[in-house]
Amino acid sequence: MESPVIIHVRKFLDNPGNPAKCYIKKGQIVVNDEAFQFYPEYAKQFILEHEKGHYYQQTFDEVAADEYALRQLALKAPNSLFNAVQSVRMIARSDPRRENELRNKALVIAAENGSLKAREILGLSANAVGEPSPKSNPIQMVIVILVVIAIALLILNWK
């Protein structure tokens, strides 16, 4: 599949706040320069990758296009995961579902790449990502041993 053509226009008359849109069948991404200029650089990159996501995946699904953009930009610059989520927050203010979906995808990527905080947020144990489990608490070990001894005594007394 060929790359989409990127066309810049001064302003969208039908939706002046929309920074860009994709014409999937035509293979065109049209950028609304008047709106696009106000976004930070990381958001501009996300917007373009998002529109490419529509084109390459041949979809009108906004979440799928967000995920495509995240995959293209993830871990390629400092704060890329955070910036992707911030970009969706700026662009899709009226659709918090998109931000939540992308935040979860970004957390999974962070967890897969060693972020303990992301693992904690996702509720993953260390074993869930293939690392050794943390050392057991000595008090827990004593309790387990006492419970085993108590069960053994109960069994012996029943005979």
N, C-alpha and C positions, 0 to 999 in steps of 0.2 A: 504494500500500500504506500502510495506516495505521501510525502509530507503535506499538510494543509498549507494553503497560501494565507499569509497574514496581511490583512488590509487595515490601514488606519483611516478612520474618519473623524471629523472634528467633533460631531455630536450625534447621538441617537435621538431622533425626534420622538420615537414611540416610547422609549424608556431611558431618559437622559441619565439616570443614576447607575445604570447597568454598565460595568466597565468593559465587557466583551461578550460576544456571542458566537456560536459556531453554526455554520450552515453545513450540516453533515453531508448532504448529497452533492453540494457544490465543492466541498473540500476547502472551505474558506473559514477563517477565523477573522472576525471583524472587531477591531479594538476602537472603543469610544474614547478618544484622546482626552476629551473634556473631563470625564469621570476617572479614567485610568491614571491621570497625572497626580491625583491626590493620594494614591496608595504608596506605601513604602516599597522599596525594591523587592523585598522577599515576597510581598503580596502580589506584586506584578508578575513575578516568576510563577507563583502558584496559579494565578488567574490564567496565564497562557498555557500552563501544563494541564489545568482543569479543562480548558476548551479543547486541547489536543486529546484529552481523555474521551470527550464526547465523540470526536472524529474517529480516533483509532478503534474505539470499542463500538462505534456505530450505535450509540445510545443517547437517549434524552435523560437518563437517570442521573440526577445531580450527585447523589452519594457515590455512585460508581465513578463518576468523573473526579470527585474529590479524592477518592482512594487512588485513582490512577496518578493524580498530581502528587499525592503523598509518596507513592512508590518511586516516582521519578526524582523527587527532591530529598528524600530521607537520607540523613547522615552524610550529605554531600557538602554541608556547610555547618558552622556552629549554630546551635539552636534550631536546626531545620525542622525538627518534629514540633517544637513549640510554635515556631513561626507558621507552620502549615495550619495548625489549629487556630491561631490568631487570624490568619487570612480568612478562613471560613467564618469566623466570628464577625469579621468586618463585612464580608460580602453577603452572607446569608443571615442577616439579623433577624429576619422574620421566620427562620426555620432552625430552631435550636437543636432539632433532631440531627441535622447535618453536622453540627459542631460536636455533639455527643458521639456520633458514629466515628468521626475522624479522630477524636481524642482517644477512643478505645483502640483504634487501629494503631495510632502513634504509640500508645502505651505498650502494646504487644511488641512492636518493633523495638522499643527501648528495652523491654524485658529480655527479648531475644539477644540483645546486644550488651547485656550485663548490668542493666540498671536495677539496683536493689529496690529503689523507691518505686519504680514501675511495677516490679514484682509484688511489692507490698500492696500497692493500690489495686492491682488485679487480683490479689488474694492468692498468689501462687506461692507454693512452698519452694524451697531451694531444690528439692528433688524433682519438682515438676519441670525444671529446665535442665536437669542432668548434672547438678552439682551435689556434692556431699551434703547431707543434712547437718545442721549445727549440732554441737555437742549437747548431750542431755544434761539437764539440770540435776545435780547430785541429790537434791531433796526428792525429786521425782523418782529417782532410782531407788532410794530408801523406801519410799511408799510402795513402789511396785514389789520390792522384795518382801516387805511386810505383808502385803496382800497375798502373795504367793504362799508364804509360810502359813498365814491364817487359813487359806483354802486347804492346804495340805493337812493341817491339824484337824480341820472339820472332817475331812475325808477319813482320816485315821480313827477319829472318835466314832464315826458311823459304823465302822466294821467291828 
